[in-house]
């Protein structure tokens, strides 16, 4: 029925732009704005007014107004211009500016404010400039119109954030100036603030959201995620206190939607549609906003507006405060605020405008999902092609929501007003005016308004005016303990809570707050008590635990108080322990500390399966007394030269370790991950559990990856031994130094109690030199100053020479930070002379060496070995299959198949309830003798359809590869193949999912075999077991 109605409208349509005539679906044709409105079911009393449409805007995705009420529209003009999303990053998108010059509510003056952009995604008007961020970058740029023509002619870097990768649907959005004077975005674990003429960035404990971000009158942020199908999240308390959610925060059935269209173009497939093809739950929720205006009925104020472009609808949700627990609930019973049958109605954003009305951004297009989800063969691509949705592009509408009672407010002229005039707007009934005035006052930086603000705080009869006055004072550094103490006694709990939060940094150090805190702990408002709990904990107050416990006991029946206190206490304890450890790491090496932080996330998600949380190895569940994997604590492989550890991580490890077999058998290669990922996890395990070893950089991994790119299969320790040789014989060394030459021999006399030292405090230019009897490839130097633990080199460079005259450029440089300084050398050229030169200084400490060791090997010993996998890989597969038939022994092959060393049975055991490889005993027509040889030597060449891995990337940069074994609205469960660990990932944390073209069986497993005959035996056994 809907299709016939649309076709009828299409054939009578006379308003469509002729420019679009060649780009139009014949099944779901685009309509004019008025015709599209006619397809909508809108709640009684409300109506839509198109205020800005094509051809003035194309592909609008976000809007914002400046202090004079001019609208800035983000136009993603290259978004999905064909079904494959080709050329999306071409810099032809823009931010346009629009004005209503005659006051009729329709924008009639248009300029291209910023052009030639790469899919802009944030826009924030300030006092004299507009801040914009584009896709694939975390940079924020300032655009200024210096000559008043409505076009930016001055562009500057406002904040340098660096590059940002990932799918464009899963990159930060928002850039909201919140009540607390911080700027927030989605996805990011940090926030921004403009202060003292510069932008500062502060870390957050949690990142959230996807497309769109909003705040209410109290500064409470509301996030959403389309990928996680969650329309409202992380709104209980400010995100600076971490992710706080409470049971029942969404009313029963809140995620169910009630559209009226019947085009099932949903990424989730048939599981997300009803029998009538309508969407059954949120799946594209985005662009949410809290209505803070005056142009709609009073009961609309504070409601949450959620666009759902896949369902072609707008949800209106009541926001309810239930004794401190915030609950969102559909304002209508099994209905939506607005729903449309027009397949091209794609609402992607919403906002409260300067006139007090609600505005909706309609991208108005056929296809809404990005190309990653419309790949060939996907369910979604079939639906898109059926309705020819990819043909409807290049349009866009901005609607104003009116009510029969609507009275539009006047347009502002705040950019023309003084800070003194702006103060009056902090009392405005429209929340947009209050927030804009606060922002502009702070940007002016004129502290002469402080008396006005203090007067407003103490004398206004409007709680929200007092709230904005308080936060504006905070933004101008105009608060004091006495002012905040007074605000803590305000009649309104919102002001009292804000005063607690602003005082938070000083609660632990300012004794004058003590009586007020005791009183606030008994406050009548649950919100005040919750804020007190959060601020005491975050502020590090000495009595935080005692006061929190008292509040919880006195409010035992309050779910919000008890749950928030419980989560905060647990989080603070773990954070404190981690803080102390990281502080020590940062003292030693800030770059190393940051790498350890990233590496810990990777290790705790993946590596713990076999190596355990404590790094000592996980006991085998099937073999008592046997471990799944070797310990990493004190491991020579971990603490030794990075050349060996990097090779293990890149290509994997097989065979016995320290004469022991482990039931996990093979350590899988990690080369599918990027260089930074591998460097971080390597640095983490080298500096955890009491381990201490130098930082490994991404450049180190890249170099070693390149050097071993032809390597096929995992390494054995026998092959890798040369990369971390034993200490060299010191008997024939000749030593010289710049200082205290007579004591140089003490550095190699084998006595920890004796030492060579400089005899004076450390200064640049001091040096220590070793002459070896023959040239070696130097791998590492170990400078042990344990007997004088603070006499390590404050800075050093290392140079090499063959004659002691012509010296190389520095082959290593850095600084010592503990009693043992290990210096790893990457230079492959052999050398006889080694010189260590001091580059740092100390006003009180000598440079001392109690024991010096050098690890290296003679020239020519470092040639890469050719593995068995490489030998077999170069042989004819047909010939190998024939040899297996003729001389292979199945009984010997069976022993190999079932051995712990080879671990084949671990993955291919038909009795295993969680297999990660196909049952090889089942005969299949495609499995020939040659196919078996191919499958063992090149397992990724053909992957069984039931055993294809998927890679899940999270917003934190974590990559998990394995089998998706379970998925629901909340999380994905991935079983990683190495240890079978089931990793649960919240849908809200998913950045990107993609099929992996790598088999769970790594290439080169045959390197565990001793020779070609064993390979033939194994293949013969596989030939025989097929039924």
HELIX and SHEET records of a PDB file:
HELIX    1   1 UNK A    2  UNK A   12  1                                  11    
HELIX    2   2 UNK A   18  UNK A   20  5                                   3    
HELIX    3   3 UNK A   33  UNK A   38  1                                   6    
HELIX    4   4 UNK A  168  UNK A  170  5                                   3    
HELIX    5   5 UNK A  239  UNK A  241  5                                   3    
HELIX    6   6 UNK A  269  UNK A  272  5                                   4    
HELIX    7   7 UNK A  298  UNK A  300  5                                   3    
HELIX    8   8 UNK A  371  UNK A  373  5                                   3    
HELIX    9   9 UNK A  379  UNK A  387  1                                   9    
HELIX   10  10 UNK A  389  UNK A  391  5                                   3    
HELIX   11  11 UNK A  414  UNK A  416  5                                   3    
HELIX   12  12 UNK A  419  UNK A  423  1                                   5    
HELIX   13  13 UNK A  424  UNK A  427  5                                   4    
HELIX   14  14 UNK A  431  UNK A  444  1                                  14    
HELIX   15  15 UNK A  447  UNK A  449  5                                   3    
HELIX   16  16 UNK A  450  UNK A  459  1                                  10    
HELIX   17  17 UNK A  463  UNK A  475  1                                  13    
HELIX   18  18 UNK A  481  UNK A  487  1                                   7    
HELIX   19  19 UNK A  493  UNK A  503  1                                  11    
HELIX   20  20 UNK A  504  UNK A  506  5                                   3    
HELIX   21  21 UNK A  511  UNK A  513  5                                   3    
HELIX   22  22 UNK A  514  UNK A  520  1                                   7    
HELIX   23  23 UNK A  526  UNK A  538  1                                  13    
HELIX   24  24 UNK A  544  UNK A  554  1                                  11    
HELIX   25  25 UNK A  559  UNK A  588  1                                  30    
HELIX   26  26 UNK A  590  UNK A  602  1                                  13    
HELIX   27  27 UNK A  603  UNK A  607  3                                   5    
HELIX   28  28 UNK A  608  UNK A  611  1                                   4    
HELIX   29  29 UNK A  636  UNK A  639  1                                   4    
HELIX   30  30 UNK A  642  UNK A  651  1                                  10    
HELIX   31  31 UNK A  675  UNK A  685  1                                  11    
HELIX   32  32 UNK A  698  UNK A  707  1                                  10    
HELIX   33  33 UNK A  717  UNK A  720  1                                   4    
HELIX   34  34 UNK A  721  UNK A  724  5                                   4    
HELIX   35  35 UNK A  741  UNK A  748  5                                   8    
HELIX   36  36 UNK A  786  UNK A  788  5                                   3    
HELIX   37  37 UNK A  868  UNK A  873  1                                   6    
HELIX   38  38 UNK A  877  UNK A  887  1                                  11    
HELIX   39  39 UNK A  890  UNK A  898  1                                   9    
HELIX   40  40 UNK A  904  UNK A  908  1                                   5    
HELIX   41  41 UNK A  929  UNK A  937  1                                   9    
HELIX   42  42 UNK A  945  UNK A  947  5                                   3    
HELIX   43  43 UNK A  987  UNK A  989  5                                   3    
HELIX   44  44 UNK A 1005  UNK A 1008  5                                   4    
HELIX   45  45 UNK A 1012  UNK A 1025  1                                  14    
SHEET    1   A 5 UNK A  40  UNK A  42  0                                        
SHEET    2   A 5 UNK A 338  UNK A 340 -1                                        
SHEET    3   A 5 UNK A 313  UNK A 322 -1                                        
SHEET    4   A 5 UNK A 304  UNK A 308 -1                                        
SHEET    5   A 5 UNK A 285  UNK A 290 -1                                        
SHEET    1   B 4 UNK A  40  UNK A  42  0                                        
SHEET    2   B 4 UNK A 338  UNK A 340 -1                                        
SHEET    3   B 4 UNK A 313  UNK A 322 -1                                        
SHEET    4   B 4 UNK A 325  UNK A 330 -1                                        
SHEET    1   C 4 UNK A  46  UNK A  53  0                                        
SHEET    2   C 4 UNK A 397  UNK A 403 -1                                        
SHEET    3   C 4 UNK A 358  UNK A 362 -1                                        
SHEET    4   C 4 UNK A 347  UNK A 352 -1                                        
SHEET    1   D 4 UNK A  60  UNK A  65  0                                        
SHEET    2   D 4 UNK A  71  UNK A  75 -1                                        
SHEET    3   D 4 UNK A  93  UNK A  99 -1                                        
SHEET    4   D 4 UNK A 109  UNK A 117 -1                                        
SHEET    1   E 4 UNK A 122  UNK A 125  0                                        
SHEET    2   E 4 UNK A 130  UNK A 133 -1                                        
SHEET    3   E 4 UNK A 140  UNK A 144 -1                                        
SHEET    4   E 4 UNK A 154  UNK A 159 -1                                        
SHEET    1   F 2 UNK A 174  UNK A 177  0                                        
SHEET    2   F 2 UNK A 183  UNK A 185 -1                                        
SHEET    1   G 2 UNK A 190  UNK A 195  0                                        
SHEET    2   G 2 UNK A 198  UNK A 203 -1                                        
SHEET    1   H 3 UNK A 214  UNK A 215  0                                        
SHEET    2   H 3 UNK A 221  UNK A 225 -1                                        
SHEET    3   H 3 UNK A 230  UNK A 233 -1                                        
SHEET    1   I 2 UNK A 653  UNK A 654  0                                        
SHEET    2   I 2 UNK A 715  UNK A 716  1                                        
SHEET    1   J 3 UNK A 734  UNK A 737  0                                        
SHEET    2   J 3 UNK A 767  UNK A 784 -1                                        
SHEET    3   J 3 UNK A 820  UNK A 824 -1                                        
SHEET    1   K 5 UNK A 734  UNK A 737  0                                        
SHEET    2   K 5 UNK A 767  UNK A 784 -1                                        
SHEET    3   K 5 UNK A 831  UNK A 838 -1                                        
SHEET    4   K 5 UNK A 796  UNK A 801 -1                                        
SHEET    5   K 5 UNK A 812  UNK A 814 -1                                        
SHEET    1   L 3 UNK A 734  UNK A 737  0                                        
SHEET    2   L 3 UNK A 767  UNK A 784 -1                                        
SHEET    3   L 3 UNK A 851  UNK A 858 -1                                        
SHEET    1   M 2 UNK A 756  UNK A 761  0                                        
SHEET    2   M 2 UNK A 846  UNK A 849 -1                                        
SHEET    1   N 5 UNK A 982  UNK A 986  0                                        
SHEET    2   N 5 UNK A 971  UNK A 975 -1                                        
SHEET    3   N 5 UNK A 959  UNK A 967 -1                                        
SHEET    4   N 5 UNK A 950  UNK A 954 -1                                        
SHEET    5   N 5 UNK A 990  UNK A 995 -1                                        
END                                                                             
